[in-house]
Amino acid sequence: MKKLTKVALCLAILGLGSGLVQAETVPLKQAVQDDLPQLMSMYKYLHANPELSGHEVKTAKFLANKARELGFEVTEKIGGTGVVAVLKNGPGPVVLIRADMDGLPVVEQTGLPFASKITATTDEGVESGVMHACAHDTHMSGWYGTALQLVKFKAQWSGTVVMILQPAEERGKGARDMLADGLYERFPKPDYAFAFHNSAAIPAGVIGYTPGFTFANVDSVDIIVKGIGGHGAYPQATKDPVVLGSRIVSSLQTLVSRELDPLDSAVVTVGSFIAGSKHNIISDKATLLLTVRSYSDASRKQLLDGIARIARGEGIAAGMPDDMLPEVIVKDEYTPAAFNAPEFAEEIATYFKSHLGDEKVTRQPPTMAGEDFARYYRADKSIKSLLFWVGGVPKANWDAAQSGETALPSLHSPFWAPDAEKVITTATEALTLATMKVLAKPE
C-alpha cells in the first residue's frame, strides 16, 4: 500500500500520469529547460549543416548516435537514410514519433551567425545553396528533446516508443519509402502517431491544432502539349502549341470554380509554361507544370480526371490527331492529405491546455500545404494520429506584423528564422505530454 501511495504521489507531482491528472508540470518544464543548452547547440549544428532530400546521410548518422547514447535500439538506412529508434518499456501501446530531416535548395538570407553556407547539387542537376527553410532543424531538435524526457521519466509510463527520423518529406516520398522498407513489419506497429510542424504564421511557443483535414493532397502534374512547328509568319502551316496550351490553362480554371462544390477547397495552379525559343518561330512543343491541391480522395480524383479530360478535349478542338493529343503525366511523388481524427485532436488539445494553459493552444484552419506524415495513418487506419503546429514567429516580428509595419516571411522563405528556443521547448513539452498521456500507467 505504501509503495502504491508513493507512485501515485509521484505521478501527481509530475502531472504525467493519467489524463485525469491536472497537477502542475513544473518537473517536466524544468527538465526541458535543463536540456535546452544542448538542444540549442544541436539546433545550431543542424541549421548550419542541412542536407537535401534523400541525402541526409550525416544528419541521420549524427542523430542515430545520439539516440543510441540514450539507450534506444537504433536501425539506420530505412527507406534510404531513415532512422528508427525503439525504446521498449514494459507492456502497453506503441507510439510513433516522427521528425523529418531534409533541407531545401534555398540560399539562406537570415543573417544568423550560424547561417548555412552549404551548397549542393539537386537531383535535377541544379547547384544551389541549402537551407533548413522549413525549419526541420527545430523538428529534429524537438524530437531529440522528447527522447531525453521519455528516458528521464521512464518510471512513469509503460509501452513502446518508436521514434523515427524521416528523409525526403519535401519530395513527398520519405514516409512512403520507409513504409515500403517494412517500417510496420520490421518494427513495432504503432497504435498512436505524433508529429509537429513549426509555423511561420503563429506566435512563437503557441500550439496550433486542426481537427479533420489539416494538410492537403499535393499532386504535381505535367502536361506535354505537342504541335507542328514552323515560321511565325505562316501560322496556317503549323499547329501552335502555345495557343493550345493557353486554352488548356484557361479551361483548367473552371475545374475549381465550376465543377467542385464551392465548400470543397481545392487549387489548380499552372506554375510553369515553357515553349519556344525565338520571336518568329512557332514551337513544336509546350510544357505546362501544375500543382494540384485538394483534401478528400474523391476531390483529388475529380481534379486529376478533369485535367486529363480538358487537355484531351482542347487538343481535339484544336484539330490535333489522336497520336498528337496532349499528354498528361501525374508525378509519382504524391503527398496525401493529413487528417486528424476530430475527437482525438480535441482530446489531446484539451490535455495540452490543462498543462500549458489555454492561451498556449489555439485551433487553426486547414492549410493547402502538403505533409507526408499522413501516410503513417493511411497505412493502417486503426492508428490514432495527430499532426500539430508549433508557432515560431518571434514576438517582435509578430507585434510588428499585427500593426501592419511588416510582412512575415513564410515557410520556405530564405528569411525564415523561427524563435527556435520557444519552438523546441514547446514541441518537446507537447510531444512528451501526448506520449505520456497515451502510455500512462493505470492509477
TORROVO-511466 format. One record per residue (C-alpha): residue number from 1; residue in one letter; x, y, z. Coordinates in Angstrom, 1 decimal. Last residue first. Layout:
BEGIN
<r NUM,A,<X,Y,Z>>
...
! end
This chain:
BEGIN
<r 443,E,<-3.5,4.6,-11.3>>
<r 442,P,<-3.1,2.8,-14.6>>
<r 441,K,<0.3,3.5,-16.3>>
<r 440,A,<0.2,6.3,-18.8>>
<r 439,L,<1.2,5.4,-22.4>>
<r 438,V,<-1.5,7.6,-24.0>>
<r 437,K,<-0.8,10.5,-21.7>>
<r 436,M,<2.9,10.1,-21.6>>
<r 435,T,<3.1,10.4,-25.4>>
<r 434,A,<0.9,13.5,-25.6>>
<r 433,L,<2.9,15.1,-22.7>>
<r 432,T,<6.2,14.3,-24.2>>
<r 431,L,<5.2,15.6,-27.6>>
<r 430,A,<3.9,18.8,-26.1>>
<r 429,E,<6.8,19.5,-23.8>>
<r 428,T,<9.4,18.9,-26.6>>
<r 427,A,<7.4,21.0,-29.0>>
<r 426,T,<7.1,23.9,-26.6>>
<r 425,T,<10.8,23.9,-25.8>>
<r 424,I,<11.9,23.4,-29.4>>
<r 423,V,<9.6,26.1,-30.8>>
<r 422,K,<10.4,28.5,-28.0>>
<r 421,E,<14.1,28.2,-28.3>>
<r 420,A,<14.0,28.2,-32.1>>
<r 419,D,<12.4,31.6,-32.4>>
<r 418,P,<11.9,31.0,-36.1>>
<r 417,A,<14.2,32.3,-38.8>>
<r 416,W,<12.5,32.4,-42.2>>
<r 415,F,<14.4,34.8,-44.5>>
<r 414,P,<15.2,32.4,-47.3>>
<r 413,S,<11.5,31.7,-47.4>>
<r 412,H,<10.5,28.0,-47.4>>
<r 411,L,<7.9,28.7,-44.6>>
<r 410,S,<6.6,32.2,-44.9>>
<r 409,P,<8.2,35.5,-44.2>>
<r 408,L,<6.0,37.9,-42.1>>
<r 407,A,<5.0,41.2,-43.5>>
<r 406,T,<6.0,44.5,-41.7>>
<r 405,E,<4.6,47.6,-40.0>>
<r 404,G,<1.0,46.5,-40.3>>
<r 403,S,<0.4,46.6,-36.5>>
<r 402,Q,<-0.1,42.8,-36.4>>
<r 401,A,<3.1,42.3,-38.4>>
<r 400,A,<5.1,44.4,-36.0>>
<r 399,D,<3.8,42.5,-33.0>>
<r 398,W,<4.6,39.2,-34.6>>
<r 397,N,<8.1,40.3,-35.6>>
<r 396,A,<8.8,41.5,-32.0>>
<r 395,K,<7.4,38.2,-30.6>>
<r 394,P,<9.4,35.9,-32.8>>
<r 393,V,<7.2,33.8,-35.1>>
<r 392,G,<7.8,30.1,-34.4>>
<r 391,G,<4.4,28.6,-33.7>>
<r 390,V,<4.1,24.9,-33.0>>
<r 389,W,<1.7,23.2,-35.3>>
<r 388,F,<0.0,19.8,-34.8>>
<r 387,L,<0.0,16.4,-36.5>>
<r 386,L,<-2.1,13.9,-34.6>>
<r 385,S,<-2.6,10.2,-35.2>>
<r 384,K,<-4.8,7.4,-33.9>>
<r 383,I,<-3.8,4.3,-35.8>>
<r 382,S,<-6.7,2.0,-36.8>>
<r 381,K,<-6.4,3.5,-40.2>>
<r 380,D,<-3.3,1.5,-41.1>>
<r 379,A,<-1.2,2.7,-44.0>>
<r 378,R,<-3.3,5.8,-44.1>>
<r 377,Y,<-2.1,6.8,-40.6>>
<r 376,Y,<1.6,6.6,-41.4>>
<r 375,R,<0.9,8.1,-44.9>>
<r 374,A,<-0.5,11.4,-43.5>>
<r 373,F,<3.0,12.4,-42.2>>
<r 372,D,<3.5,13.3,-45.9>>
<r 371,E,<2.9,17.0,-45.4>>
<r 370,G,<1.4,19.3,-48.0>>
<r 369,A,<0.4,22.9,-47.9>>
<r 368,M,<-3.3,23.8,-48.7>>
<r 367,T,<-3.8,24.6,-45.0>>
<r 366,P,<-6.6,23.8,-42.5>>
<r 365,P,<-7.8,26.5,-40.1>>
<r 364,Q,<-6.2,26.7,-36.7>>
<r 363,R,<-7.5,26.0,-33.2>>
<r 362,T,<-5.3,27.6,-30.5>>
<r 361,V,<-3.2,26.3,-27.6>>
<r 360,K,<-0.9,28.4,-25.5>>
<r 359,E,<-3.6,30.8,-24.2>>
<r 358,D,<-5.5,27.9,-22.7>>
<r 357,G,<-2.5,27.0,-20.4>>
<r 356,L,<0.4,24.5,-20.8>>
<r 355,H,<-0.9,21.6,-18.7>>
<r 354,S,<-4.7,21.7,-19.0>>
<r 353,K,<-4.4,23.3,-22.4>>
<r 352,F,<-2.3,20.4,-23.7>>
<r 351,Y,<-4.8,17.9,-22.4>>
<r 350,T,<-7.7,19.8,-24.1>>
<r 349,A,<-5.6,19.7,-27.4>>
<r 348,I,<-5.1,16.0,-26.9>>
<r 347,E,<-8.8,15.3,-26.6>>
<r 346,E,<-9.8,17.8,-29.3>>
<r 345,A,<-7.4,16.0,-31.8>>
<r 344,F,<-8.7,12.6,-30.7>>
<r 343,E,<-12.3,13.6,-31.3>>
<r 342,P,<-11.6,15.2,-34.7>>
<r 341,A,<-9.5,12.4,-36.2>>
<r 340,N,<-6.6,14.5,-37.6>>
<r 339,F,<-6.3,14.1,-41.3>>
<r 338,A,<-3.2,14.7,-43.5>>
<r 337,A,<-3.9,14.8,-47.2>>
<r 336,P,<-1.8,12.6,-49.4>>
<r 335,T,<1.6,13.7,-50.9>>
<r 334,Y,<2.3,12.5,-54.4>>
<r 333,E,<5.8,11.8,-55.7>>
<r 332,D,<4.7,9.6,-58.6>>
<r 331,K,<4.0,12.5,-60.9>>
<r 330,V,<0.8,12.7,-62.9>>
<r 329,I,<1.7,12.9,-66.6>>
<r 328,V,<-0.9,14.3,-69.0>>
<r 327,E,<-0.1,14.0,-72.7>>
<r 326,P,<-1.7,16.5,-75.1>>
<r 325,L,<-3.1,14.9,-78.3>>
<r 324,M,<-0.6,14.2,-81.1>>
<r 323,D,<-1.3,10.5,-81.7>>
<r 322,D,<-5.1,11.2,-81.8>>
<r 321,P,<-4.7,13.9,-84.5>>
<r 320,M,<-4.8,17.5,-83.3>>
<r 319,G,<-7.7,19.6,-84.7>>
<r 318,A,<-7.6,22.3,-82.0>>
<r 317,A,<-10.9,21.1,-80.6>>
<r 316,I,<-9.4,17.6,-80.2>>
<r 315,G,<-6.4,19.0,-78.3>>
<r 314,E,<-8.8,21.1,-76.1>>
<r 313,G,<-10.7,17.9,-75.3>>
<r 312,R,<-7.6,15.9,-74.4>>
<r 311,A,<-6.2,18.5,-72.1>>
<r 310,I,<-9.7,19.1,-70.6>>
<r 309,R,<-10.3,15.4,-69.9>>
<r 308,A,<-6.9,14.8,-68.4>>
<r 307,I,<-7.2,17.8,-66.1>>
<r 306,G,<-10.8,16.7,-65.1>>
<r 305,D,<-9.7,13.2,-64.2>>
<r 304,L,<-7.0,14.7,-61.9>>
<r 303,L,<-9.5,17.1,-60.4>>
<r 302,Q,<-12.2,14.6,-59.8>>
<r 301,K,<-9.7,12.1,-58.4>>
<r 300,R,<-8.4,14.6,-55.9>>
<r 299,S,<-12.0,15.6,-54.9>>
<r 298,A,<-12.8,12.0,-54.2>>
<r 297,D,<-9.6,11.4,-52.2>>
<r 296,S,<-10.6,14.3,-50.0>>
<r 295,Y,<-8.5,17.4,-49.3>>
<r 294,S,<-7.3,19.1,-52.5>>
<r 293,R,<-4.2,20.6,-54.1>>
<r 292,V,<-2.9,20.4,-57.7>>
<r 291,T,<0.4,21.9,-58.7>>
<r 290,L,<0.9,22.2,-62.4>>
<r 289,L,<3.8,22.2,-64.9>>
<r 288,L,<2.8,23.0,-68.5>>
<r 287,T,<5.2,22.0,-71.3>>
<r 286,A,<4.9,23.4,-74.9>>
<r 285,K,<6.1,21.6,-78.1>>
<r 284,D,<6.5,22.1,-81.8>>
<r 283,S,<7.5,25.8,-81.5>>
<r 282,I,<6.3,28.6,-83.7>>
<r 281,I,<9.4,30.6,-84.6>>
<r 280,N,<9.4,34.3,-85.1>>
<r 279,H,<10.2,35.6,-81.6>>
<r 278,K,<12.6,32.8,-80.7>>
<r 277,S,<13.0,29.8,-78.3>>
<r 276,G,<9.6,28.3,-77.9>>
<r 275,A,<7.6,26.9,-75.0>>
<r 274,I,<7.6,26.5,-71.2>>
<r 273,F,<4.6,27.3,-69.1>>
<r 272,S,<5.3,27.0,-65.4>>
<r 271,G,<3.3,27.2,-62.1>>
<r 270,V,<-0.1,26.3,-63.5>>
<r 269,T,<-2.1,26.3,-60.3>>
<r 268,V,<-5.1,24.1,-59.6>>
<r 267,V,<-6.3,24.6,-56.0>>
<r 266,A,<-9.1,23.0,-54.0>>
<r 265,S,<-11.5,23.6,-51.1>>
<r 264,D,<-14.9,21.9,-51.1>>
<r 263,L,<-17.4,24.5,-50.0>>
<r 262,P,<-17.9,25.8,-53.5>>
<r 261,D,<-18.7,22.2,-54.6>>
<r 260,L,<-16.3,21.4,-57.4>>
<r 259,E,<-17.1,21.6,-61.2>>
<r 258,R,<-17.5,25.4,-61.9>>
<r 257,S,<-14.9,27.4,-60.0>>
<r 256,V,<-12.5,24.5,-59.1>>
<r 255,L,<-12.4,22.8,-62.5>>
<r 254,T,<-13.2,26.0,-64.4>>
<r 253,Q,<-9.7,27.4,-64.1>>
<r 252,L,<-8.4,24.4,-66.1>>
<r 251,S,<-10.1,25.9,-69.2>>
<r 250,S,<-7.9,28.9,-69.2>>
<r 249,V,<-4.7,26.9,-68.9>>
<r 248,I,<-5.8,24.5,-71.6>>
<r 247,R,<-6.6,27.3,-74.0>>
<r 246,S,<-3.1,28.7,-73.4>>
<r 245,G,<-1.5,25.4,-74.1>>
<r 244,L,<-3.4,25.2,-77.4>>
<r 243,V,<-2.2,28.7,-78.3>>
<r 242,V,<1.3,27.9,-77.3>>
<r 241,P,<1.2,24.5,-79.0>>
<r 240,D,<0.7,26.2,-82.4>>
<r 239,K,<-0.3,23.7,-85.1>>
<r 238,T,<1.5,25.0,-88.2>>
<r 237,A,<1.1,25.8,-91.9>>
<r 236,Q,<-1.6,28.4,-91.2>>
<r 235,P,<0.8,30.1,-88.8>>
<r 234,Y,<3.0,31.4,-91.7>>
<r 233,A,<4.8,34.5,-90.4>>
<r 232,G,<5.8,32.7,-87.2>>
<r 231,H,<7.7,30.1,-89.2>>
<r 230,G,<7.1,26.5,-88.3>>
<r 229,G,<6.3,24.0,-85.6>>
<r 228,I,<3.6,21.3,-85.5>>
<r 227,G,<2.4,20.9,-82.0>>
<r 226,K,<2.5,18.7,-78.9>>
<r 225,V,<1.4,19.9,-75.5>>
<r 224,I,<3.1,17.9,-72.7>>
<r 223,I,<1.0,18.4,-69.5>>
<r 222,D,<3.0,17.8,-66.3>>
<r 221,V,<1.2,17.2,-63.0>>
<r 220,S,<2.5,17.6,-59.4>>
<r 219,D,<0.0,16.4,-56.8>>
<r 218,V,<-0.5,17.6,-53.2>>
<r 217,N,<-3.3,16.3,-51.1>>
<r 216,A,<-3.8,18.9,-48.4>>
<r 215,F,<-2.8,19.4,-44.7>>
<r 214,T,<-5.2,19.8,-41.7>>
<r 213,F,<-8.2,17.7,-42.6>>
<r 212,G,<-10.2,16.9,-39.5>>
<r 211,P,<-9.5,18.7,-36.2>>
<r 210,T,<-6.8,21.4,-36.7>>
<r 209,Y,<-4.2,22.2,-34.0>>
<r 208,G,<-2.0,25.2,-33.2>>
<r 207,I,<0.4,25.2,-30.3>>
<r 206,V,<1.9,28.6,-29.3>>
<r 205,G,<5.6,28.8,-28.5>>
<r 204,A,<6.4,31.5,-31.0>>
<r 203,P,<3.3,33.4,-32.4>>
<r 202,I,<1.6,31.6,-35.3>>
<r 201,A,<2.0,32.2,-39.0>>
<r 200,A,<5.5,30.9,-39.7>>
<r 199,S,<4.6,27.5,-38.1>>
<r 198,N,<6.7,24.7,-36.9>>
<r 197,H,<5.4,21.2,-37.7>>
<r 196,F,<4.6,18.6,-35.1>>
<r 195,A,<4.5,14.8,-35.1>>
<r 194,F,<2.5,12.1,-33.3>>
<r 193,A,<1.4,8.6,-34.1>>
<r 192,Y,<-0.6,6.2,-32.0>>
<r 191,D,<-1.3,2.5,-32.0>>
<r 190,P,<2.0,2.0,-33.7>>
<r 189,K,<3.4,-1.1,-35.4>>
<r 188,P,<6.5,-2.4,-33.6>>
<r 187,F,<9.4,-2.7,-36.0>>
<r 186,R,<10.2,-4.9,-39.0>>
<r 185,E,<6.7,-5.2,-40.3>>
<r 184,Y,<5.4,-1.6,-39.8>>
<r 183,L,<8.5,0.1,-41.1>>
<r 182,G,<9.0,-2.6,-43.8>>
<r 181,D,<11.0,-0.8,-46.5>>
<r 180,A,<7.8,0.3,-48.2>>
<r 179,L,<6.8,2.1,-45.0>>
<r 178,M,<10.1,4.0,-45.0>>
<r 177,D,<9.8,4.8,-48.7>>
<r 176,R,<6.3,6.1,-48.4>>
<r 175,A,<7.2,8.3,-45.4>>
<r 174,G,<10.1,9.8,-47.4>>
<r 173,K,<8.4,10.3,-50.7>>
<r 172,G,<6.6,13.7,-50.6>>
<r 171,R,<9.7,15.4,-52.0>>
<r 170,E,<9.9,17.9,-49.1>>
<r 169,E,<9.5,15.0,-46.7>>
<r 168,A,<12.7,13.4,-48.1>>
<r 167,P,<14.1,11.6,-45.1>>
<r 166,Q,<12.3,10.6,-41.9>>
<r 165,L,<13.7,10.3,-38.5>>
<r 164,I,<11.7,7.8,-36.5>>
<r 163,M,<11.0,7.4,-32.8>>
<r 162,V,<9.2,4.1,-31.9>>
<r 161,V,<8.1,4.3,-28.3>>
<r 160,T,<6.9,1.1,-26.6>>
<r 159,G,<4.7,0.7,-23.5>>
<r 158,S,<4.6,1.8,-19.9>>
<r 157,W,<4.9,5.2,-18.5>>
<r 156,Q,<6.0,7.0,-15.2>>
<r 155,A,<9.2,5.1,-14.5>>
<r 154,K,<10.6,6.1,-17.9>>
<r 153,F,<10.5,9.8,-16.9>>
<r 152,K,<14.1,10.6,-17.7>>
<r 151,V,<14.1,8.3,-20.8>>
<r 150,L,<10.9,9.9,-22.1>>
<r 149,Q,<12.4,13.4,-21.4>>
<r 148,L,<15.5,12.8,-23.5>>
<r 147,A,<13.6,11.3,-26.4>>
<r 146,T,<11.3,14.4,-26.4>>
<r 145,G,<14.4,16.7,-26.6>>
<r 144,Y,<15.6,14.6,-29.5>>
<r 143,W,<12.4,15.0,-31.4>>
<r 142,G,<12.3,18.7,-30.5>>
<r 141,S,<15.8,19.1,-32.0>>
<r 140,M,<14.8,17.2,-35.1>>
<r 139,H,<11.7,19.3,-35.6>>
<r 138,T,<13.6,22.5,-35.0>>
<r 137,D,<16.1,21.5,-37.7>>
<r 136,H,<13.1,20.8,-40.0>>
<r 135,A,<12.9,24.6,-40.1>>
<r 134,C,<11.1,24.8,-43.5>>
<r 133,A,<14.0,27.0,-44.8>>
<r 132,H,<16.5,24.5,-43.4>>
<r 131,M,<18.9,25.8,-46.0>>
<r 130,V,<21.0,24.6,-49.0>>
<r 129,G,<22.7,26.9,-51.5>>
<r 128,S,<22.2,25.7,-55.0>>
<r 127,E,<23.6,23.7,-57.9>>
<r 126,V,<20.8,22.4,-60.2>>
<r 125,G,<21.3,18.9,-61.5>>
<r 124,E,<17.7,17.7,-61.1>>
<r 123,D,<18.7,15.5,-58.2>>
<r 122,T,<19.9,18.8,-56.6>>
<r 121,T,<23.5,19.8,-56.4>>
<r 120,A,<24.8,21.1,-53.1>>
<r 119,T,<25.9,24.2,-51.3>>
<r 118,I,<26.3,24.7,-47.5>>
<r 117,K,<26.8,28.2,-46.1>>
<r 116,S,<24.0,27.7,-43.6>>
<r 115,A,<23.5,30.5,-41.1>>
<r 114,F,<25.2,30.1,-37.6>>
<r 113,P,<25.6,33.9,-37.0>>
<r 112,L,<22.0,34.4,-38.3>>
<r 111,G,<21.8,36.8,-41.2>>
<r 110,T,<18.5,35.2,-42.4>>
<r 109,Q,<19.4,35.2,-46.1>>
<r 108,E,<19.9,31.4,-46.7>>
<r 107,V,<20.2,30.3,-50.3>>
<r 106,V,<17.4,27.8,-50.9>>
<r 105,P,<17.7,24.2,-52.2>>
<r 104,L,<15.7,22.8,-49.2>>
<r 103,G,<16.6,20.9,-46.1>>
<r 102,D,<15.7,17.3,-45.1>>
<r 101,M,<15.4,15.7,-41.7>>
<r 100,D,<11.7,15.0,-40.8>>
<r 99,A,<10.7,14.2,-37.3>>
<r 98,R,<8.3,11.4,-36.3>>
<r 97,I,<7.0,10.0,-33.0>>
<r 96,L,<5.4,6.5,-33.2>>
<r 95,V,<3.6,5.3,-30.0>>
<r 94,V,<3.1,1.6,-29.2>>
<r 93,P,<0.5,0.6,-26.6>>
<r 92,G,<1.3,-1.2,-23.3>>
<r 91,P,<3.6,-3.7,-21.7>>
<r 90,G,<7.0,-2.8,-20.5>>
<r 89,N,<9.4,-0.1,-21.5>>
<r 88,K,<10.6,-0.8,-25.1>>
<r 87,L,<12.6,2.1,-26.7>>
<r 86,V,<12.9,1.9,-30.4>>
<r 85,A,<14.9,4.2,-32.7>>
<r 84,V,<14.2,4.1,-36.4>>
<r 83,V,<16.4,6.1,-38.8>>
<r 82,G,<15.7,7.0,-42.4>>
<r 81,T,<18.5,7.5,-45.0>>
<r 80,G,<17.0,5.4,-47.7>>
<r 79,G,<13.8,3.8,-46.8>>
<r 78,I,<15.3,2.6,-43.5>>
<r 77,K,<19.1,3.3,-43.6>>
<r 76,E,<19.7,3.1,-39.9>>
<r 75,T,<18.4,0.9,-37.0>>
<r 74,V,<18.6,2.1,-33.4>>
<r 73,E,<17.7,0.3,-30.1>>
<r 72,F,<17.4,3.3,-27.8>>
<r 71,G,<19.6,3.6,-24.8>>
<r 70,L,<20.1,7.3,-24.6>>
<r 69,E,<23.6,7.0,-26.3>>
<r 68,R,<21.9,5.1,-29.1>>
<r 67,A,<19.6,8.1,-29.8>>
<r 66,K,<22.6,10.5,-30.1>>
<r 65,N,<24.3,8.0,-32.5>>
<r 64,A,<21.2,7.9,-34.7>>
<r 63,L,<21.1,11.7,-34.6>>
<r 62,F,<24.6,12.2,-36.1>>
<r 61,K,<24.2,9.3,-38.5>>
<r 60,A,<20.9,10.7,-39.9>>
<r 59,T,<22.3,14.2,-40.3>>
<r 58,K,<25.4,13.0,-42.0>>
<r 57,V,<23.5,10.9,-44.5>>
<r 56,E,<20.5,13.2,-45.2>>
<r 55,H,<20.8,12.8,-49.0>>
<r 54,G,<17.3,11.8,-49.8>>
<r 53,S,<16.0,15.4,-49.6>>
<r 52,L,<18.9,17.9,-49.4>>
<r 51,E,<21.2,18.2,-46.4>>
<r 50,P,<21.5,21.0,-43.9>>
<r 49,N,<24.7,21.7,-41.9>>
<r 48,A,<24.4,25.2,-40.3>>
<r 47,H,<20.8,24.5,-39.0>>
<r 46,L,<21.8,21.1,-37.7>>
<r 45,Y,<24.7,22.5,-35.7>>
<r 44,K,<22.6,25.4,-34.4>>
<r 43,Y,<19.8,23.0,-33.4>>
<r 42,M,<22.1,20.7,-31.6>>
<r 41,S,<23.6,23.5,-29.6>>
<r 40,M,<20.0,24.7,-28.9>>
<r 39,L,<19.2,21.2,-27.6>>
<r 38,Q,<22.3,21.1,-25.5>>
<r 37,P,<21.5,24.4,-23.8>>
<r 36,L,<17.8,23.4,-23.5>>
<r 35,D,<18.3,20.2,-21.5>>
<r 34,D,<17.8,21.9,-18.1>>
<r 33,Q,<14.9,23.8,-19.5>>
<r 32,V,<13.3,20.6,-20.6>>
<r 31,A,<13.7,19.1,-17.2>>
<r 30,Q,<12.3,22.2,-15.6>>
<r 29,K,<9.2,22.1,-17.7>>
<r 28,L,<8.8,18.4,-17.0>>
<r 27,P,<9.2,19.0,-13.2>>
<r 26,V,<6.9,22.1,-13.3>>
<r 25,T,<4.0,20.1,-14.7>>
<r 24,E,<1.4,21.3,-12.1>>
<r 23,A,<-1.3,18.8,-11.4>>
<r 22,Q,<-4.4,18.2,-13.6>>
<r 21,V,<-4.3,14.4,-13.5>>
<r 20,L,<-7.3,13.0,-15.3>>
<r 19,G,<-5.3,12.1,-18.5>>
<r 18,S,<-3.4,9.5,-16.4>>
<r 17,G,<0.1,10.2,-15.0>>
<r 16,L,<2.2,13.0,-16.2>>
<r 15,G,<1.4,15.8,-13.8>>
<r 14,L,<4.8,15.3,-12.3>>
<r 13,I,<3.6,15.8,-8.7>>
<r 12,A,<0.5,13.7,-9.3>>
<r 11,L,<2.6,10.9,-10.7>>
<r 10,C,<5.0,11.0,-7.8>>
<r 9,L,<2.1,10.9,-5.3>>
<r 8,A,<0.5,7.9,-7.1>>
<r 7,V,<3.8,6.1,-7.0>>
<r 6,K,<4.3,6.8,-3.3>>
<r 5,T,<0.8,5.7,-2.5>>
<r 4,L,<1.3,2.4,-4.4>>
<r 3,K,<4.5,1.7,-2.5>>
<r 2,K,<2.9,2.3,0.9>>
<r 1,M,<0.0,0.0,0.0>>
! end
